[in-house]
């Protein structure tokens, strides 16, 4: 099994959901980090041109 974005997104979402349930104060940090990572991954092919 290869680890690509399609496999990692559900795993990251599951881990983030568990962390948010355990520590609700982490919500804003987890959402911010997730959005930054998704943005960088989405722009990565365009940055290399």
Buried (B, 14 or more C-beta within 10 A) or exposed (E): EEEEEEEEBEEBEEEBEEBBEEEEEBEEEBEEEBEEEEEEEEEEEEEEE
